[in-house]
Amino acid sequence: MAVAEFLADRDGVISTNQARELGMSADEVYWKATSGLWSKEAKSVYLSAEHRLTDMARLRIASLARGGVVDRESAVWLHGLIDDLPSPVTVSVPRSAHGATCSVPVNVRRRTFATEDLAVVDGIETTALPLTILIGGGLLRDGIDMVDRALLHKRVTLAQLRAAADRNAGTNGMGKARVLLASAEDESESELERMFVRFLRRRKIGGWLQQQWIGGRRIDFVWPDENIAVQLHGWAFHHAHNQWERDQQTTNMLSGIGWLPLIFTWKRLKFTPDDVEAELAGAFEVRRAAA
């Protein structure tokens, strides 16, 4: 009964050592494997025939087979920060480890973590939430949004992210994470505006005015000849909900009096400036053609 309960709780995945700890003999484990009741997924790692190979089962198999810590994209999924488990499963092991191959595709890195950067989720050893968010922010396509959501919903604090970043300062792949963290720590709207001014000057885009009042609302940047208005948005977690509602009201007001409102974010200015320039150029073309 103890083994059945264990399998039900662990998505049908069990190792030889776990089975022995639950009171099974070596002969009983062998019989389960050879009779087809358990399928061998790696050396000494099995999946019960009564269970499907779910995403969580894949994660458990890879973790047991490699004897490591679930990290990177797989840790992001395990912590519930994204909906779909990426493939391959990502695991880190000590440099001296000699894990077994398994039925699940696994990407293995050799590194260890500080105790503060480790956690256990559903019985699986993984990176703790702050480090997971930092690493995921640098790896995932929508990593910046994921970091912003985690801060907005108070799943993590800036202090926790900073502490994790400092502990892993020399780690490979932390470069983008440090850039994201520095931006998130900067609450100044003026820095984002300075960033946009530098962008406009580098791209030789003129004709704009900064901090103009239209319809009783302060607008970050305007092109009065084309009636184009640009509002800049930083990180969502810095702003209260009523601020976002005011932004929507401002956008609607501008549209209602004949202005073309555009919104650009720090993320886009930092990582896809060519797209921002293309959107501005398209707006200029539309307004000048209509003049």
C-alpha positions as a LaTeX table, in Angstrom:
\begin{tabular}{lrrr}
\hline
Residue & $x$ (\AA) & $y$ (\AA) & $z$ (\AA) \\
\hline
Met1 & 0.00 & 0.00 & 0.00 \\
Ala2 & 2.87 & 2.38 & 0.82 \\
Val3 & 4.35 & 1.89 & $-2.66$ \\
Ala4 & 0.99 & 2.49 & $-4.34$ \\
Glu5 & 0.53 & 5.72 & $-2.39$ \\
Phe6 & 4.06 & 6.80 & $-3.25$ \\
Leu7 & 3.47 & 6.20 & $-6.96$ \\
Ala8 & 0.19 & 8.10 & $-6.84$ \\
Asp9 & 1.91 & 11.03 & $-5.15$ \\
Arg10 & 4.97 & 10.98 & $-7.45$ \\
Asp11 & 3.28 & 10.74 & $-10.86$ \\
Gly12 & 4.05 & 7.03 & $-11.14$ \\
Val13 & 7.83 & 7.49 & $-10.98$ \\
Ile14 & 10.01 & 5.57 & $-8.53$ \\
Ser15 & 13.65 & 4.62 & $-8.17$ \\
Thr16 & 15.11 & 1.38 & $-6.88$ \\
Asn17 & 16.40 & 3.14 & $-3.78$ \\
Gln18 & 12.99 & 4.66 & $-3.07$ \\
Ala19 & 11.29 & 1.29 & $-3.51$ \\
Arg20 & 13.76 & $-0.38$ & $-1.13$ \\
Glu21 & 13.19 & 2.38 & 1.42 \\
Leu22 & 9.47 & 1.61 & 1.21 \\
Gly23 & 10.14 & $-2.02$ & 2.13 \\
Met24 & 10.39 & $-3.74$ & $-1.25$ \\
Ser25 & 13.08 & $-6.38$ & $-1.76$ \\
Ala26 & 15.46 & $-6.39$ & $-4.73$ \\
Asp27 & 13.58 & $-9.42$ & $-6.12$ \\
Glu28 & 10.25 & $-7.59$ & $-5.91$ \\
Val29 & 11.66 & $-4.59$ & $-7.78$ \\
Tyr30 & 13.10 & $-6.91$ & $-10.44$ \\
Trp31 & 9.76 & $-8.69$ & $-10.82$ \\
Lys32 & 7.88 & $-5.40$ & $-11.24$ \\
Ala33 & 10.28 & $-4.35$ & $-13.99$ \\
Thr34 & 10.39 & $-7.67$ & $-15.86$ \\
Ser35 & 6.64 & $-8.30$ & $-15.64$ \\
Gly36 & 5.78 & $-5.02$ & $-17.37$ \\
Leu37 & 4.16 & $-3.45$ & $-14.33$ \\
Trp38 & 6.98 & $-0.91$ & $-14.24$ \\
Ser39 & 8.75 & 0.36 & $-17.36$ \\
Lys40 & 12.43 & 1.14 & $-17.08$ \\
Glu41 & 13.04 & 4.81 & $-17.95$ \\
Ala42 & 16.66 & 4.96 & $-16.77$ \\
Lys43 & 19.03 & 2.87 & $-14.71$ \\
Ser44 & 17.12 & 2.13 & $-11.48$ \\
Val45 & 14.30 & 4.53 & $-12.43$ \\
Tyr46 & 10.84 & 3.26 & $-13.36$ \\
Leu47 & 7.40 & 4.47 & $-14.44$ \\
Ser48 & 4.35 & 2.53 & $-13.29$ \\
Ala49 & 2.28 & 1.12 & $-16.15$ \\
Glu50 & $-0.79$ & 2.58 & $-14.45$ \\
His51 & 0.48 & 6.13 & $-15.02$ \\
Arg52 & 0.97 & 8.23 & $-18.15$ \\
Leu53 & 4.26 & 9.92 & $-18.94$ \\
Thr54 & 3.18 & 13.41 & $-17.91$ \\
Asp55 & 5.36 & 16.50 & $-17.86$ \\
Met56 & 5.85 & 16.11 & $-14.12$ \\
Ala57 & 6.81 & 12.46 & $-14.62$ \\
Arg58 & 9.38 & 13.50 & $-17.23$ \\
Leu59 & 10.85 & 15.96 & $-14.75$ \\
Arg60 & 11.04 & 13.33 & $-12.01$ \\
Ile61 & 12.67 & 10.78 & $-14.32$ \\
Ala62 & 15.32 & 13.24 & $-15.48$ \\
Ser63 & 16.03 & 14.42 & $-11.93$ \\
Leu64 & 16.40 & 10.88 & $-10.57$ \\
Ala65 & 18.41 & 9.61 & $-13.53$ \\
Arg66 & 20.90 & 12.46 & $-13.50$ \\
Gly67 & 20.96 & 12.94 & $-9.73$ \\
Gly68 & 20.90 & 16.71 & $-10.13$ \\
Val69 & 19.00 & 19.92 & $-9.49$ \\
Val70 & 16.23 & 20.95 & $-11.86$ \\
Asp71 & 17.13 & 24.46 & $-13.06$ \\
Arg72 & 16.76 & 27.00 & $-15.89$ \\
Glu73 & 13.62 & 26.63 & $-18.02$ \\
Ser74 & 12.43 & 23.47 & $-16.26$ \\
Ala75 & 12.65 & 25.20 & $-12.87$ \\
Val76 & 10.60 & 28.11 & $-14.23$ \\
Trp77 & 7.86 & 25.63 & $-15.17$ \\
Leu78 & 8.12 & 23.72 & $-11.89$ \\
His79 & 7.58 & 26.94 & $-9.94$ \\
Gly80 & 4.43 & 27.62 & $-11.98$ \\
Leu81 & 5.79 & 30.67 & $-13.81$ \\
Ile82 & 5.04 & 29.35 & $-17.32$ \\
Asp83 & 2.34 & 27.00 & $-18.60$ \\
Asp84 & 4.28 & 24.56 & $-20.79$ \\
Leu85 & 7.34 & 22.51 & $-19.86$ \\
Pro86 & 10.07 & 23.21 & $-22.45$ \\
Ser87 & 12.09 & 20.34 & $-23.87$ \\
Pro88 & 14.67 & 19.16 & $-23.06$ \\
Val89 & 14.47 & 19.00 & $-19.28$ \\
Thr90 & 17.22 & 21.19 & $-17.79$ \\
Val91 & 19.29 & 19.85 & $-14.91$ \\
Ser92 & 22.54 & 20.82 & $-13.22$ \\
Val93 & 24.83 & 18.27 & $-11.57$ \\
Pro94 & 28.12 & 18.49 & $-9.64$ \\
Arg95 & 31.26 & 18.25 & $-11.76$ \\
Ser96 & 32.03 & 14.84 & $-10.28$ \\
Ala97 & 28.57 & 13.37 & $-11.00$ \\
His98 & 28.08 & 10.44 & $-13.37$ \\
Gly99 & 24.35 & 10.32 & $-14.04$ \\
Ala100 & 22.64 & 7.70 & $-16.18$ \\
Thr101 & 21.05 & 8.25 & $-19.55$ \\
Cys102 & 17.27 & 8.09 & $-19.60$ \\
Ser103 & 14.21 & 8.03 & $-21.86$ \\
Val104 & 13.65 & 11.78 & $-21.38$ \\
Pro105 & 15.73 & 14.34 & $-23.32$ \\
Val106 & 17.90 & 16.19 & $-20.80$ \\
Asn107 & 20.23 & 19.17 & $-21.05$ \\
Val108 & 22.85 & 18.82 & $-18.31$ \\
Arg109 & 25.15 & 21.51 & $-16.97$ \\
Arg110 & 27.85 & 20.95 & $-14.39$ \\
Arg111 & 27.53 & 23.40 & $-11.53$ \\
Thr112 & 26.52 & 23.57 & $-7.90$ \\
Phe113 & 24.35 & 26.03 & $-6.00$ \\
Ala114 & 24.50 & 27.73 & $-2.63$ \\
Thr115 & 22.09 & 26.32 & $-0.05$ \\
Glu116 & 20.11 & 29.57 & $-0.18$ \\
Asp117 & 19.52 & 29.01 & $-3.90$ \\
Leu118 & 17.95 & 25.57 & $-3.51$ \\
Ala119 & 14.36 & 24.52 & $-2.83$ \\
Val120 & 12.18 & 21.42 & $-3.02$ \\
Val121 & 8.95 & 21.57 & $-5.03$ \\
Asp122 & 6.67 & 18.51 & $-5.07$ \\
Gly123 & 9.57 & 16.38 & $-3.88$ \\
Ile124 & 11.94 & 17.59 & $-6.64$ \\
Glu125 & 15.11 & 19.49 & $-5.79$ \\
Thr126 & 15.24 & 22.67 & $-7.84$ \\
Thr127 & 16.61 & 26.19 & $-7.81$ \\
Ala128 & 14.88 & 28.54 & $-5.36$ \\
Leu129 & 12.33 & 30.98 & $-6.73$ \\
Pro130 & 14.48 & 34.16 & $-6.81$ \\
Leu131 & 17.33 & 32.55 & $-8.75$ \\
Thr132 & 14.85 & 30.72 & $-11.00$ \\
Ile133 & 13.17 & 34.02 & $-11.89$ \\
Leu134 & 16.50 & 35.71 & $-12.61$ \\
Ile135 & 17.78 & 32.90 & $-14.83$ \\
Gly136 & 14.43 & 32.52 & $-16.57$ \\
Gly137 & 14.26 & 36.24 & $-17.22$ \\
Gly138 & 17.48 & 35.99 & $-19.19$ \\
Leu139 & 16.63 & 32.77 & $-21.04$ \\
Leu140 & 12.97 & 32.89 & $-21.99$ \\
Arg141 & 11.60 & 34.82 & $-24.93$ \\
Asp142 & 9.05 & 36.52 & $-22.65$ \\
Gly143 & 11.39 & 36.44 & $-19.66$ \\
Ile144 & 11.08 & 40.15 & $-18.89$ \\
Asp145 & 7.30 & 39.87 & $-18.68$ \\
Met146 & 7.66 & 36.82 & $-16.45$ \\
Val147 & 9.93 & 38.73 & $-14.05$ \\
Asp148 & 7.55 & 41.69 & $-14.07$ \\
Arg149 & 4.56 & 39.45 & $-13.27$ \\
Ala150 & 6.40 & 37.78 & $-10.41$ \\
Leu151 & 7.21 & 41.17 & $-8.88$ \\
Leu152 & 3.74 & 42.55 & $-9.53$ \\
His153 & 2.07 & 39.59 & $-7.80$ \\
Lys154 & 4.63 & 39.72 & $-4.96$ \\
Arg155 & 5.93 & 36.21 & $-5.53$ \\
Val156 & 9.39 & 37.66 & $-5.04$ \\
Thr157 & 10.95 & 40.94 & $-3.93$ \\
Leu158 & 13.68 & 43.05 & $-5.49$ \\
Ala159 & 15.82 & 42.41 & $-2.41$ \\
Gln160 & 15.54 & 38.65 & $-2.91$ \\
Leu161 & 16.44 & 38.98 & $-6.58$ \\
Arg162 & 19.43 & 41.19 & $-5.75$ \\
Ala163 & 20.69 & 38.73 & $-3.12$ \\
Ala164 & 20.43 & 35.83 & $-5.59$ \\
Ala165 & 22.20 & 37.87 & $-8.28$ \\
Asp166 & 25.04 & 38.77 & $-5.93$ \\
Arg167 & 25.53 & 35.12 & $-4.88$ \\
Asn168 & 25.74 & 34.08 & $-8.54$ \\
Ala169 & 27.58 & 37.11 & $-9.92$ \\
Gly170 & 30.15 & 35.12 & $-11.87$ \\
Thr171 & 27.77 & 32.51 & $-13.25$ \\
Asn172 & 27.52 & 31.95 & $-16.98$ \\
Gly173 & 24.28 & 33.34 & $-18.45$ \\
Met174 & 23.62 & 35.95 & $-15.75$ \\
Gly175 & 24.51 & 38.94 & $-17.93$ \\
Lys176 & 21.00 & 39.65 & $-19.21$ \\
Ala177 & 19.55 & 38.89 & $-15.78$ \\
Arg178 & 21.72 & 41.60 & $-14.26$ \\
Val179 & 20.54 & 44.09 & $-16.91$ \\
Leu180 & 16.90 & 43.27 & $-16.12$ \\
Leu181 & 17.47 & 43.59 & $-12.40$ \\
Ala182 & 19.21 & 46.95 & $-12.72$ \\
Ser183 & 16.28 & 48.27 & $-14.73$ \\
Ala184 & 13.71 & 46.90 & $-12.29$ \\
Glu185 & 15.56 & 48.52 & $-9.38$ \\
Asp186 & 15.47 & 51.93 & $-11.09$ \\
Glu187 & 12.10 & 53.51 & $-10.24$ \\
Ser188 & 12.91 & 56.73 & $-12.08$ \\
Glu189 & 10.66 & 57.57 & $-15.03$ \\
Ser190 & 13.19 & 60.22 & $-16.02$ \\
Glu191 & 15.79 & 57.53 & $-16.77$ \\
Leu192 & 13.39 & 55.86 & $-19.21$ \\
Glu193 & 12.75 & 59.23 & $-20.83$ \\
Arg194 & 16.49 & 59.86 & $-21.14$ \\
Met195 & 16.81 & 56.44 & $-22.73$ \\
Phe196 & 14.16 & 57.40 & $-25.31$ \\
Val197 & 15.90 & 60.74 & $-26.01$ \\
Arg198 & 19.16 & 58.87 & $-26.66$ \\
Phe199 & 17.26 & 56.53 & $-28.98$ \\
Leu200 & 15.74 & 59.45 & $-30.94$ \\
Arg201 & 19.07 & 61.21 & $-31.31$ \\
Arg202 & 20.93 & 58.09 & $-32.40$ \\
Arg203 & 18.27 & 57.44 & $-35.01$ \\
Lys204 & 18.21 & 61.12 & $-36.06$ \\
Ile205 & 14.47 & 61.44 & $-35.43$ \\
Gly206 & 13.55 & 65.10 & $-34.89$ \\
Gly207 & 10.50 & 67.31 & $-34.55$ \\
Trp208 & 9.55 & 66.17 & $-31.05$ \\
Leu209 & 8.79 & 67.98 & $-27.82$ \\
Gln210 & 9.05 & 66.48 & $-24.34$ \\
Gln211 & 6.64 & 66.73 & $-21.40$ \\
Gln212 & 3.76 & 68.52 & $-23.10$ \\
Trp213 & 0.23 & 69.01 & $-21.76$ \\
Ile214 & $-2.69$ & 67.95 & $-23.96$ \\
Gly215 & $-6.27$ & 67.87 & $-22.74$ \\
Gly216 & $-5.15$ & 68.31 & $-19.17$ \\
Arg217 & $-2.80$ & 65.29 & $-19.34$ \\
Arg218 & 0.99 & 65.36 & $-19.38$ \\
Ile219 & 2.36 & 63.47 & $-22.39$ \\
Asp220 & 5.92 & 62.16 & $-22.42$ \\
Phe221 & 6.76 & 63.00 & $-26.06$ \\
Val222 & 4.78 & 64.63 & $-28.88$ \\
Trp223 & 5.27 & 65.41 & $-32.53$ \\
Pro224 & 2.95 & 68.43 & $-32.90$ \\
Asp225 & 3.21 & 68.62 & $-36.70$ \\
Glu226 & 1.94 & 65.05 & $-37.07$ \\
Asn227 & $-0.23$ & 64.93 & $-33.92$ \\
Ile228 & 1.65 & 61.86 & $-32.67$ \\
Ala229 & 1.89 & 61.29 & $-28.91$ \\
Val230 & 4.23 & 58.78 & $-27.24$ \\
Gln231 & 3.84 & 57.46 & $-23.70$ \\
Leu232 & 6.62 & 55.39 & $-22.13$ \\
His233 & 5.95 & 52.44 & $-19.83$ \\
Gly234 & 8.49 & 50.86 & $-17.52$ \\
Trp235 & 7.84 & 47.89 & $-15.23$ \\
Ala236 & 4.25 & 47.09 & $-14.32$ \\
Phe237 & 5.04 & 46.30 & $-10.68$ \\
His238 & 6.14 & 49.91 & $-10.09$ \\
His239 & 2.65 & 51.21 & $-10.82$ \\
Ala240 & $-0.63$ & 50.99 & $-8.96$ \\
His241 & $-3.67$ & 49.72 & $-10.81$ \\
Asn242 & $-5.22$ & 53.20 & $-10.94$ \\
Gln243 & $-2.15$ & 54.44 & $-12.84$ \\
Trp244 & $-2.82$ & 51.92 & $-15.59$ \\
Glu245 & $-6.44$ & 53.05 & $-15.73$ \\
Arg246 & $-5.31$ & 56.68 & $-16.10$ \\
Asp247 & $-3.01$ & 55.64 & $-18.94$ \\
Gln248 & $-5.95$ & 54.03 & $-20.73$ \\
Gln249 & $-8.02$ & 57.18 & $-20.24$ \\
Thr250 & $-5.18$ & 59.26 & $-21.66$ \\
Thr251 & $-4.94$ & 57.02 & $-24.72$ \\
Asn252 & $-8.68$ & 57.26 & $-25.32$ \\
Met253 & $-8.62$ & 61.05 & $-24.86$ \\
Leu254 & $-5.81$ & 61.48 & $-27.38$ \\
Ser255 & $-7.60$ & 59.34 & $-29.95$ \\
Gly256 & $-10.80$ & 61.28 & $-29.41$ \\
Ile257 & $-9.22$ & 64.63 & $-30.27$ \\
Gly258 & $-7.39$ & 63.40 & $-33.35$ \\
Trp259 & $-3.97$ & 62.44 & $-32.00$ \\
Leu260 & $-2.25$ & 59.14 & $-32.76$ \\
Pro261 & $-1.16$ & 57.64 & $-29.39$ \\
Leu262 & 1.76 & 55.22 & $-29.26$ \\
Ile263 & 3.13 & 53.33 & $-26.25$ \\
Phe264 & 6.69 & 52.03 & $-26.00$ \\
Thr265 & 8.12 & 49.98 & $-23.15$ \\
Trp266 & 11.58 & 49.76 & $-21.65$ \\
Lys267 & 11.81 & 46.19 & $-22.89$ \\
Arg268 & 11.24 & 47.16 & $-26.50$ \\
Leu269 & 13.58 & 50.15 & $-26.36$ \\
Lys270 & 16.31 & 47.98 & $-24.87$ \\
Phe271 & 15.97 & 44.81 & $-26.92$ \\
Thr272 & 14.04 & 45.64 & $-30.14$ \\
Pro273 & 14.83 & 49.31 & $-30.96$ \\
Asp274 & 14.61 & 48.66 & $-34.70$ \\
Asp275 & 10.96 & 47.67 & $-34.29$ \\
Val276 & 10.29 & 50.87 & $-32.33$ \\
Glu277 & 11.87 & 52.94 & $-35.10$ \\
Ala278 & 9.81 & 51.11 & $-37.74$ \\
Glu279 & 6.58 & 51.80 & $-35.85$ \\
Leu280 & 7.44 & 55.47 & $-35.50$ \\
Ala281 & 8.30 & 55.71 & $-39.20$ \\
Gly282 & 5.00 & 54.03 & $-40.08$ \\
Ala283 & 3.10 & 56.49 & $-37.89$ \\
Phe284 & 4.83 & 59.46 & $-39.54$ \\
Glu285 & 4.00 & 58.08 & $-42.98$ \\
Val286 & 0.32 & 57.61 & $-42.13$ \\
Arg287 & $-0.08$ & 61.07 & $-40.60$ \\
Arg288 & 1.77 & 62.88 & $-43.38$ \\
Ala289 & $-0.21$ & 61.07 & $-46.06$ \\
Ala290 & $-3.44$ & 62.14 & $-44.37$ \\
Ala291 & $-2.36$ & 65.78 & $-44.03$ \\
\hline
\end{tabular}
